[in-house]
Amino acid sequence: MAEKYVQTLERSLDVLEVLAHAEEPLGVTEIGTRISLHKSTVHRILQTLCHRGYVERKKDSERYQLGIKIIELGIRFFNDLEIRKVAAPVLGDLVKVLDEVVHLVLPDDGEIVYIDRAETSQVVSMHSKVGRRAPMHCTAVGKALLSTMPEEEVRHILELKGMTRYTPNTITDPETLLVGLRTIRESKISIEKEENEIGIICLGTPIFDYSGRAIGAISVSGPASRINEKGIEWIGEELKSSGQLISAKLGFDFFQKS
């Protein structure tokens, strides 16, 4: 029997998702075009969402953006995540040692979502932001997570999401990526050299829960020159140790699983 959904709620969520992915506030017609809804329907939905604080209308215009209530819900969600609570102090200590940006991500629908970021005193400009999504095939955290999956699942994700080329270094051949994942599976350290952003090197390692399932990953990122100068091998080992500590705090027994 087919599932029955509330159409108005589905459409309201479509509106919120369109605004979430937009680079700037959108007008009623633009929103309607993107989700194939008549502008009168979009307008009614926006009025309700504005009334509840989930959407805001820009002053002196008919353009809309996400409201403060969405941020409140997002913060509540992030703060309630056990992995984030457990990882936060470990990430803080890792930043003190490496003095580079550290990220915590979760996998979701064949992509990764940044759920925490520990800042460095160094100057670094990166695309990553808490709440932002990124592909798996060209990020260190993504490859760390892919390395824990069966090959059939990896192939399914690559087929579903594609392997977009973001830089000249991006791996776009599934077979080449799979070979690299076998190495990561053994070392528990993934290295991404300017595959997602030019000038940035990133290292990643998976996080496991009590059952041995990879539920997230952490990474260290920085300018290529600085990462190379500090030493990729040293950074990788420090990162791996931090990942193992977080996993142990979540109940993972490395001796029992090895």
C-alpha positions in Angstrom: 0.0 0.0 0.0 1.4 3.4 -1.0 2.3 5.9 1.7 0.0 8.9 2.0 1.5 12.3 2.7 0.1 15.7 3.5 0.5 17.6 0.2 0.5 21.1 1.7 3.2 20.1 4.2 5.3 18.5 1.3 5.0 21.7 -0.7 6.0 23.8 2.4 9.1 21.7 2.9 9.9 22.1 -0.9 9.8 25.9 -0.4 12.1 25.7 2.6 14.6 23.5 0.7 14.6 25.8 -2.2 15.4 28.8 0.0 18.0 26.7 1.9 19.9 26.0 -1.3 19.6 29.5 -2.8 22.6 31.8 -2.8 20.4 34.9 -2.3 16.8 35.7 -1.4 14.2 34.6 -4.0 11.0 36.0 -5.3 7.6 34.1 -5.4 7.9 33.4 -9.1 11.4 32.1 -8.8 10.5 29.7 -6.1 7.4 28.5 -8.0 9.4 27.9 -11.1 12.0 25.8 -9.2 9.4 23.5 -7.6 6.7 23.7 -10.3 4.1 25.4 -8.2 1.7 28.2 -9.1 2.8 31.5 -7.5 -0.5 31.9 -5.7 0.2 28.6 -3.9 3.8 29.6 -3.1 2.6 33.0 -1.8 0.1 31.4 0.7 2.8 29.0 1.9 5.3 31.8 2.3 2.8 33.9 4.3 2.3 31.0 6.8 6.0 30.3 7.1 6.7 34.0 7.6 4.0 34.2 10.3 5.7 31.3 12.2 9.2 32.7 11.7 10.6 30.0 9.4 10.9 32.5 6.5 11.6 36.2 6.4 10.7 38.7 3.7 13.5 41.1 2.9 12.7 44.7 3.8 11.3 46.8 0.9 11.2 43.9 -1.5 9.2 40.8 -2.3 12.1 38.4 -1.9 12.3 35.7 0.8 15.0 34.0 2.8 15.1 31.5 5.7 14.1 32.9 9.1 15.6 32.7 12.5 13.3 29.8 13.6 15.1 27.5 11.1 18.4 28.4 12.7 17.1 27.7 16.2 15.9 24.2 15.1 19.2 23.5 13.4 21.2 24.5 16.5 19.0 22.4 18.7 19.5 19.4 16.4 23.3 19.9 16.3 23.5 20.3 20.0 21.6 17.1 20.7 23.9 15.0 18.5 25.8 12.6 20.8 28.7 12.4 18.3 29.1 16.1 18.3 29.1 16.3 22.1 31.7 13.6 22.4 33.9 14.9 19.5 34.0 18.6 20.5 36.7 18.4 23.2 38.8 16.0 21.1 38.6 18.3 18.1 39.6 21.3 20.3 42.7 19.4 21.5 43.6 18.4 17.9 43.4 22.0 16.7 45.8 23.0 19.5 48.3 20.4 18.3 48.0 21.0 14.6 46.8 24.6 14.4 44.7 23.8 11.3 40.9 23.7 10.8 39.3 20.5 11.9 35.8 19.3 10.8 33.3 16.7 11.9 30.9 15.4 9.3 28.0 12.9 9.1 27.0 10.9 6.0 23.6 11.6 4.6 22.0 10.3 1.3 25.3 9.7 -0.4 26.9 13.0 0.6 28.6 14.4 3.7 27.2 17.2 6.0 29.5 19.4 8.1 28.1 19.4 11.7 31.0 21.0 13.5 34.2 23.0 12.8 37.0 23.8 15.2 38.8 27.0 14.1 42.6 27.6 13.9 44.5 30.8 14.6 45.9 30.6 11.1 44.3 32.4 8.2 42.5 30.0 5.8 39.7 30.5 3.3 37.6 27.4 2.7 34.1 26.5 1.3 33.2 24.3 4.3 30.6 25.6 6.7 28.5 23.9 9.4 25.3 22.7 7.8 26.8 22.6 4.3 26.8 19.5 2.1 29.6 18.2 0.0 30.3 15.2 -2.3 32.0 12.1 -1.1 34.2 11.2 -4.0 36.5 14.3 -3.7 36.6 15.1 0.0 38.9 13.4 2.5 36.0 12.8 5.0 33.8 11.4 2.1 36.5 9.0 1.0 37.2 8.0 4.6 33.5 7.0 4.9 33.4 5.4 1.5 36.3 3.2 2.5 34.2 1.6 5.2 31.4 0.6 2.8 31.0 -2.6 0.6 32.1 -2.0 -3.0 28.5 -2.4 -4.3 27.3 0.4 -2.0 30.2 2.7 -3.1 29.3 2.1 -6.8 25.7 2.8 -6.1 26.5 6.1 -4.5 28.9 7.1 -7.3 26.3 6.2 -9.9 23.5 8.1 -8.1 25.5 11.2 -7.2 28.0 11.2 -10.1 31.7 12.2 -9.9 31.7 15.9 -10.7 35.1 17.4 -11.5 35.8 20.4 -9.2 39.5 20.8 -9.9 42.1 19.3 -12.3 43.0 16.8 -9.5 39.4 15.5 -8.9 39.2 11.8 -9.4 36.3 11.1 -11.8 37.0 7.4 -12.6 35.2 4.9 -10.3 37.9 2.2 -10.7 40.7 4.6 -9.7 38.7 5.8 -6.7 38.0 2.2 -5.6 41.7 1.3 -5.7 42.4 4.3 -3.4 39.7 3.3 -1.0 41.3 -0.1 -0.4 44.4 1.7 0.8 42.4 4.0 3.0 40.5 1.0 4.4 43.8 -0.4 5.7 45.4 2.8 6.9 42.2 4.5 8.2 43.7 7.8 6.8 42.4 9.4 3.6 44.3 12.2 1.8 42.7 14.6 -0.6 45.2 16.9 -2.4 43.4 19.8 -4.0 40.6 17.6 -5.4 37.8 19.7 -4.0 39.4 23.1 -3.7 42.6 24.4 -5.4 45.3 25.1 -2.8 43.8 23.0 0.0 44.9 19.6 1.3 42.7 17.7 3.6 43.2 14.5 5.6 40.3 12.4 7.0 39.6 9.4 9.2 36.3 7.6 10.0 34.5 7.5 13.3 32.9 4.2 14.5 30.1 3.6 17.0 29.8 0.7 19.5 28.6 -1.7 16.8 31.6 -1.0 14.5 29.5 1.1 12.0 31.1 4.2 10.6 28.8 7.0 11.6 30.9 10.0 10.8 34.4 11.2 10.0 36.8 14.0 11.0 39.3 15.9 9.0 42.2 18.4 9.1 42.4 20.9 6.3 44.8 23.7 5.4 46.7 25.4 2.6 48.8 22.9 0.7 52.1 24.7 1.5 51.4 24.6 5.2 50.2 21.0 5.3 53.2 19.8 3.4 55.6 21.8 5.6 54.2 20.4 8.8 54.2 16.8 7.4 51.3 14.8 6.0 52.4 11.7 7.8 52.5 13.4 11.2 49.2 15.1 10.7 47.6 11.8 9.6 48.7 10.0 12.7 47.5 12.7 15.0 44.2 12.8 13.2 43.9 9.0 13.3 44.6 9.0 17.0 41.9 11.6 17.6 39.4 9.6 15.5 40.1 6.5 17.5 39.6 8.4 20.8 36.2 9.6 19.6 35.3 6.1 18.5 36.3 4.6 21.8 34.2 7.2 23.7 31.3 6.1 21.5 31.8 2.5 22.6 33.9 1.1 19.8 36.4 -1.6 20.9 39.3 -1.6 18.5 40.8 -4.8 19.9 37.6 -6.7 19.7 36.9 -5.5 16.1 40.4 -6.0 14.8 
